[in-house]
C-alpha cells in the first residue's frame, strides 16, 4: 500500500520488528503514527494519510 501509493517519493522502506504491542510509523525520522499513543492499531487509510501529510512538509 505505501510503496504503490508513494513509489515516486519513497527511497527507502524499512520494517523494524519490535515487541510489547508497539507499532509506529516514522517518515524521515519523524513519528507520524504511534499505536501506543493512539491506543489502537491503524487502518490502511490512517497510515496513508499520516505519511501523505508528512511528505507534504
N, C-alpha and C positions, 0 to 999 in steps of 0.2 A: 504494500500500500504506500509506504513512504517513498520507496525508490521509484515506483511508477508515477507517483504524483509530483515528485521533485527531482526527477532524473537529471535535469539540466543544472540544478543548484547544489546537489549533494556530491561532494568529492570523496567523502569517507563515511562509512556507516559501521559502527562498532557495537556489538552486543557484549555486555559485561555481566556475567552471572553474579547474582547476589542472593543472600538469604534473608530470613526474617520478614518476609512479606513486602520487601522493598521493590518498587517498580518506579523508576524515574526516567524521564526523557530530558536530555540536555542537547542544546544546539550551540556549538562553538563555546562550550564550557559554561553556558548559562542554563540553569534549571528552568524548564518550561512546563513540566508536569511532574508532580510527586504524588504517588498513591498514598503515602504516609500523611502528607499534608491534606490531601483532598478527602481521605477516608474511604476511597473506593477506587477500583480498577477502572481505567478509562475505556470508553468505546473507541472505535476507529476514528470517528468524526472528531472527537475531542483531541486526540493526538494530532490529527492532520491540522486542525485549527490552531493548536498550540505551536506547532512547527511553522506553519504559514505566517502567523503573527510575528514570530521571532525573525524569520527570514526577511520580512518587510523592513526591519530596522536597519 
